[in-house]
Amino acid sequence: MKISFSFIIPVFNRPDEVEELLSSLLKQTYSKNFEIVIVEDGSTISCEDVVANFKEHLTISYFKKPNSGPGDSRNFGMERALGTYFIILDSDCILPPQYLLTIDKLLSSKFVHCFGGPDAAHESFSSVQKAINYTMTSFLTTGGIRGNKNALSKFQPRSFNMGISKELFTVVGGFGNIHPGEDPDLTIRIWNKGYKTSLFTKAFVYHKRRIDWQKFYVQVTKFGMVRPILNLWHPQTRKITYWFPSLFMIGFVVAWFVLIVYSQFLGLYCYGFYFGVLFVDALVKTRSIKIATLALWATLVQFIGYGYGFIKSTIFLNLSTKEPNKVFPKLFFK
């Protein structure tokens, strides 16, 4: 099968990110031509001038549309792309030079209609960015669901680094209007159509995540809120592991209560042991005491935010007779 690639990149008010991403695309070692489709999703700060600076060296299609969310913008781009295989990226990603060549080799040796790749922390990232990257990718915090594990069965690609064939896009119809949560929803619908997904461990990106602690908390809370909605839509995918952050949060509160009321330290000892292991692992992987320390805080923020969001959404959905988009309208684009 002859493959031609189209990169699909939705963007909202991030011209600086687009410049960094296009610069990394310019450095690709892949020798064949590829297309870049940039979809300006209702931005008030346009990246059109940035795109114009690269058009002499890269094949770029640039579109503007009213704001309708990243999922719909990716669909918009794929509907207009010329390639046979779409690679979906977030605008805050930077690609290593061998990225596309790696994907081409992997697809040529064993073709798959949908793949996902992991993300890594670039040396230029801030300490907070590196700490959050560790927390979002570590097996000790997420179980490796974002691409940092060897168990490849039922891998759920994430749209910051994801590939999908034109054929499969036509079959499944692309992303839904929930956000976040559009990635696992698409993956489950892919599985339901009888297609497989794969993890390409070597096809990594540097995911910059321009984020502070408050934004990170809001983000992971939304992640927790959408999971019960996905469980409602796709009950066959429910797992007890989705409850772990909530149980972690509840257990943490109970451990402090037991200490204050009964002067018993056992619960906090267990949490101390976990965070100790986490610190050592983060220290080994990042080689920085500062980043390893920040990773502990990032983990706490992640678990509390996700756990709270999961419990809140579970209760509200079970108590309401309304559809999820009526219960949580801010999680859906119209």
C-alpha positions in Angstrom: 0.0 0.0 0.0 1.4 3.4 -1.0 1.2 5.9 1.8 1.1 9.6 1.6 1.1 11.6 4.9 -1.0 14.6 5.9 -0.3 16.2 9.3 -3.5 17.6 10.9 -3.0 20.4 13.4 -5.8 22.4 15.0 -4.7 25.6 16.6 -6.4 28.2 18.9 -4.5 31.4 19.6 -1.1 29.8 19.6 1.1 31.3 16.8 4.3 30.8 18.8 3.6 27.1 19.2 2.8 26.7 15.5 6.2 28.3 14.6 8.1 25.8 16.8 6.1 22.9 15.4 6.6 23.9 11.8 10.3 24.4 12.5 10.6 20.8 13.7 8.7 19.6 10.6 11.2 21.5 8.5 14.0 19.4 10.0 12.4 16.0 9.3 14.8 13.4 7.8 11.9 11.8 5.8 12.9 12.3 2.1 9.4 12.3 0.5 7.0 15.1 0.4 4.2 15.4 3.0 1.3 17.8 3.6 0.6 19.9 6.6 -3.0 20.9 7.3 -3.4 23.7 9.8 -6.9 24.5 11.0 -7.4 27.9 12.8 -10.3 27.1 15.2 -11.8 30.5 15.6 -8.6 32.1 16.9 -8.5 35.8 17.7 -4.7 35.7 17.4 -4.0 34.3 14.0 -1.0 32.2 13.0 -1.5 33.0 9.3 1.7 35.1 9.1 3.7 32.4 10.7 2.4 29.8 8.2 3.3 32.1 5.3 6.9 32.2 6.4 7.1 28.4 5.9 5.1 27.9 2.7 8.2 28.2 0.5 9.7 25.2 2.2 6.8 23.1 3.3 3.5 22.0 1.7 0.9 23.7 3.9 -2.8 24.0 3.6 -4.2 26.6 5.9 -7.9 27.0 6.9 -9.9 29.3 9.1 -13.2 28.3 10.7 -15.5 29.4 13.6 -14.6 27.8 16.9 -16.1 24.4 17.3 -13.4 22.5 19.4 -10.3 20.5 18.6 -12.2 17.3 17.7 -14.3 19.0 15.0 -11.3 20.9 13.8 -9.4 17.7 13.3 -12.3 16.3 11.3 -12.4 19.5 9.3 -8.8 19.1 8.4 -9.0 15.4 7.6 -11.9 16.0 5.3 -9.8 18.4 3.3 -6.4 16.6 3.5 -4.9 15.1 0.4 -3.0 12.2 2.0 -3.9 8.6 2.6 -2.7 8.6 6.2 -3.4 11.4 8.7 -1.0 12.2 11.6 -2.8 14.3 14.2 -0.8 16.5 16.5 -1.4 19.2 19.1 0.0 22.6 18.4 2.2 22.5 21.5 4.3 19.5 20.2 7.8 19.5 18.8 8.9 16.6 16.7 12.4 14.9 16.7 14.0 14.9 13.2 13.4 11.1 12.7 9.7 11.2 13.7 8.1 10.8 10.3 10.7 8.4 9.0 10.2 6.2 12.0 6.4 6.1 11.4 6.9 5.3 7.7 9.2 2.4 8.5 6.8 1.0 11.1 3.8 1.2 8.9 5.7 -0.3 6.0 6.8 -3.3 8.1 3.4 -3.9 9.8 0.6 -1.7 8.6 -2.1 -0.6 11.1 -5.0 1.7 10.5 -4.5 3.6 13.8 -1.5 4.1 16.0 -0.5 6.3 18.9 2.9 7.4 20.1 4.2 8.6 23.5 5.4 12.0 24.6 8.6 13.0 26.1 10.1 16.1 27.8 12.5 18.1 25.8 15.6 19.5 27.5 14.4 23.1 26.9 11.2 22.5 29.0 10.8 24.2 32.3 11.0 22.2 35.5 7.2 22.3 36.0 6.7 21.1 32.4 9.1 18.2 33.0 7.4 17.3 36.3 4.0 17.3 34.8 5.3 15.3 31.8 6.7 12.7 34.2 3.4 12.5 36.1 1.3 12.2 33.0 3.5 9.4 31.5 4.8 7.4 34.4 3.6 3.8 35.0 3.5 4.6 38.7 0.9 7.4 38.2 -1.1 6.5 35.1 -0.3 2.8 34.5 1.4 3.8 31.3 -1.8 4.5 29.4 -0.3 7.4 27.5 2.3 5.3 25.8 4.9 4.4 28.4 4.3 0.7 28.8 5.1 -2.6 27.2 1.6 -4.0 27.3 0.3 -2.9 23.9 -3.0 -4.6 23.8 -6.0 -2.2 23.6 -3.8 0.8 23.5 -5.8 4.1 23.3 -4.0 6.7 21.2 -4.1 10.3 22.2 -4.6 13.1 19.7 -1.4 14.9 20.6 0.4 12.1 18.7 -1.9 9.9 16.7 -2.2 8.4 13.2 -5.3 7.2 11.4 -5.7 6.0 7.9 -8.1 7.9 5.5 -10.0 4.6 5.1 -10.6 4.3 8.9 -11.6 8.0 9.2 -14.2 7.4 6.6 -15.5 4.3 8.4 -15.8 5.8 11.9 -16.5 9.4 11.1 -13.8 11.0 13.1 -14.0 12.6 16.6 -17.1 13.4 18.6 -18.0 16.7 20.2 -17.0 15.9 23.7 -13.8 17.5 25.0 -11.7 16.2 26.6 -12.6 12.6 26.1 -12.8 12.6 22.3 -9.7 10.5 22.0 -10.8 7.4 24.0 -14.3 7.7 22.5 -12.9 7.5 19.0 -10.6 4.6 19.9 -13.5 2.6 21.3 -15.6 3.2 18.2 -12.6 2.1 16.1 -12.5 -1.2 18.1 -16.2 -1.6 17.7 -15.7 -1.5 13.9 -13.2 -4.4 14.1 -10.0 -2.4 13.7 -7.0 -2.5 15.9 -4.8 0.2 17.4 -1.1 0.0 18.1 1.5 1.8 20.2 4.5 3.0 18.3 7.0 3.5 21.2 9.7 5.0 19.0 7.4 7.6 17.4 7.5 10.0 20.3 6.9 13.8 20.4 8.0 16.5 22.8 4.7 17.6 24.3 5.3 21.0 25.7 2.1 21.5 27.7 2.1 25.2 28.3 0.4 24.9 31.6 0.6 26.1 35.3 -0.7 24.3 38.4 -4.2 25.8 38.3 -4.6 24.9 34.6 -3.3 21.4 35.2 -5.8 20.9 38.0 -8.6 22.0 35.8 -7.4 19.8 33.0 -7.2 16.6 35.1 -10.5 17.3 36.8 -12.1 17.4 33.3 -10.3 14.1 32.5 -12.0 12.6 35.6 -15.4 14.0 34.7 -15.5 12.6 31.2 -14.6 9.0 32.1 -18.0 8.2 33.7 -19.6 9.6 30.5 -17.5 7.3 28.4 -18.4 4.4 30.7 -22.1 5.3 30.1 -21.6 5.3 26.3 -19.3 2.3 26.2 -20.2 0.1 29.3 -18.0 -2.7 28.0 -14.9 -0.6 28.7 -15.5 0.0 32.4 -12.6 -0.8 34.6 -12.1 -0.8 38.4 -8.8 1.0 37.8 -10.7 4.2 36.8 -11.7 4.4 40.5 -8.1 4.4 41.8 -7.5 8.2 41.8 -10.8 8.7 43.7 -9.9 6.0 46.2 -6.4 7.5 46.5 -8.0 10.9 47.3 -10.5 9.5 49.8 -7.8 7.3 51.4 -5.5 10.3 51.8 -8.2 12.3 53.7 -9.0 9.2 55.9 -5.4 8.7 56.7 -5.1 12.3 58.0 -8.4 11.9 59.9 -7.1 8.7 61.6 -3.9 10.5 62.5 -5.6 13.5 64.0 -8.3 11.6 65.9 -6.5 8.3 66.8 -2.9 9.3 66.5 -2.3 6.3 64.1 0.3 6.8 61.4 -0.2 3.6 59.4 -2.2 5.1 56.6 0.2 8.0 56.1 3.1 5.5 56.2 1.6 3.8 53.2 1.3 7.1 51.3 4.8 8.0 52.4 6.1 4.7 51.0 4.4 5.3 47.7 5.6 8.9 47.3 9.1 7.7 48.3 9.1 5.2 45.5 7.7 7.8 43.2 10.5 10.3 44.1 13.2 7.8 43.5 11.8 6.8 40.1 11.4 10.4 39.1 14.9 11.2 40.3 16.4 8.3 38.2 14.4 9.3 35.1 14.8 13.1 35.3 18.2 13.2 37.1 17.0 16.3 39.0 16.0 16.6 42.7 14.0 19.7 41.8 11.9 18.0 39.1 11.5 14.9 41.2 10.2 17.0 44.1 7.8 18.9 41.8 6.6 15.5 40.4 5.3 14.6 43.9 3.2 17.7 43.9 2.1 17.1 40.3 1.0 13.6 41.2 -1.0 14.9 44.2 -2.7 17.5 41.9 -3.4 14.9 39.3 -4.9 12.3 41.6 -7.0 14.9 43.6 -8.3 16.6 40.4 -9.1 13.4 38.5 -10.5 11.7 41.6 -12.8 14.6 42.4 -13.9 15.0 38.8 -14.7 11.3 38.5 -16.8 11.1 41.7 -18.6 14.3 40.9 -19.5 13.1 37.4 -20.5 9.6 38.6 -22.9 11.1 41.2 -24.4 13.7 38.9 -25.0 11.2 36.0 -26.6 8.6 38.3 -28.9 11.2 39.9 -30.0 12.8 36.6 -32.3 11.6 33.9 -30.8 14.0 31.4 -28.2 13.2 28.7 -24.5 13.9 29.6 -24.3 17.0 27.3 -27.2 18.5 29.4 -25.7 17.6 32.7 -22.2 18.9 31.8 -22.6 21.3 28.8 -19.1 22.7 29.3 -17.6 19.4 28.3 -19.3 19.5 24.9 -18.9 21.6 21.8 -22.0 22.3 19.8 
